[in-house]
Amino acid sequence: MFEQTASLELVEAGDGYVLYDEARDRVHFLNSTAAIIYELCEGGRGLVDIARELSDGFALDAPPVDEVERCLEGLAAENLIRRL
């Protein structure tokens, strides 16, 4: 399961989203899918749950587990989310 590490404001900007981490004075640019994955971490969901949500939301044939896992790893590397 994952959760957001900080209360960051997600702002729509062009073809993606911007997160500003005031504590670290860092700006993060997320594409729309990464922003959705970040938002889905708010409820303490796991990898499979997040992939299923994306699959349902985008009417995919199968949950994109590998792609979601890579995105979660990137968000975690930037300290935007953490594994519970």
C-alpha positions as a Python dict, from the first residue, in 0.01 Angstrom:
ca = {
    (1, 'M'): (0, 0, 0),
    (2, 'F'): (109, 354, -68),
    (3, 'E'): (39, 699, 69),
    (4, 'Q'): (137, 1051, -22),
    (5, 'T'): (430, 1170, 188),
    (6, 'A'): (332, 1533, 206),
    (7, 'S'): (37, 1756, 150),
    (8, 'L'): (137, 1895, -188),
    (9, 'E'): (-86, 2100, -410),
    (10, 'L'): (-150, 1945, -750),
    (11, 'V'): (-203, 2218, -1011),
    (12, 'E'): (-307, 2157, -1370),
    (13, 'A'): (-55, 2304, -1615),
    (14, 'G'): (-77, 2252, -1989),
    (15, 'D'): (-64, 1882, -2074),
    (16, 'G'): (25, 1773, -1720),
    (17, 'Y'): (34, 1871, -1357),
    (18, 'V'): (276, 2049, -1128),
    (19, 'L'): (350, 1958, -766),
    (20, 'Y'): (546, 2198, -551),
    (21, 'D'): (722, 2060, -245),
    (22, 'E'): (776, 2368, -31),
    (23, 'A'): (972, 2180, 237),
    (24, 'R'): (1232, 2066, -19),
    (25, 'D'): (1190, 2365, -253),
    (26, 'R'): (1133, 2130, -547),
    (27, 'V'): (891, 2140, -838),
    (28, 'H'): (769, 1816, -993),
    (29, 'F'): (600, 1789, -1332),
    (30, 'L'): (363, 1493, -1375),
    (31, 'N'): (182, 1381, -1686),
    (32, 'S'): (-190, 1324, -1643),
    (33, 'T'): (-155, 950, -1574),
    (34, 'A'): (117, 1002, -1312),
    (35, 'A'): (-104, 1266, -1147),
    (36, 'I'): (-393, 1019, -1128),
    (37, 'I'): (-163, 755, -976),
    (38, 'Y'): (-36, 1012, -724),
    (39, 'E'): (-394, 1102, -630),
    (40, 'L'): (-488, 734, -593),
    (41, 'C'): (-212, 694, -333),
    (42, 'E'): (-412, 923, -104),
    (43, 'G'): (-637, 640, 11),
    (44, 'G'): (-362, 393, 103),
    (45, 'R'): (-426, 171, -200),
    (46, 'G'): (-192, -103, -317),
    (47, 'L'): (-32, -155, -657),
    (48, 'V'): (-303, -389, -786),
    (49, 'D'): (-583, -160, -664),
    (50, 'I'): (-428, 142, -839),
    (51, 'A'): (-375, -54, -1161),
    (52, 'R'): (-735, -176, -1147),
    (53, 'E'): (-864, 180, -1098),
    (54, 'L'): (-671, 294, -1407),
    (55, 'S'): (-794, -5, -1604),
    (56, 'D'): (-1153, 75, -1514),
    (57, 'G'): (-1112, 450, -1571),
    (58, 'F'): (-951, 415, -1912),
    (59, 'A'): (-1145, 102, -2019),
    (60, 'L'): (-826, -100, -2066),
    (61, 'D'): (-828, -472, -2143),
    (62, 'A'): (-609, -549, -1841),
    (63, 'P'): (-475, -358, -1542),
    (64, 'P'): (-137, -195, -1631),
    (65, 'V'): (45, -337, -1329),
    (66, 'D'): (401, -306, -1466),
    (67, 'E'): (351, 52, -1582),
    (68, 'V'): (191, 155, -1253),
    (69, 'E'): (475, -11, -1061),
    (70, 'R'): (734, 191, -1256),
    (71, 'C'): (541, 512, -1195),
    (72, 'L'): (511, 438, -822),
    (73, 'E'): (885, 371, -805),
    (74, 'G'): (951, 710, -966),
    (75, 'L'): (713, 891, -732),
    (76, 'A'): (875, 717, -434),
    (77, 'A'): (1225, 807, -556),
    (78, 'E'): (1118, 1173, -553),
    (79, 'N'): (974, 1131, -201),
    (80, 'L'): (622, 1213, -320),
    (81, 'I'): (481, 883, -193),
    (82, 'R'): (593, 607, 40),
    (83, 'R'): (516, 241, 78),
    (84, 'L'): (322, 155, 395),
}
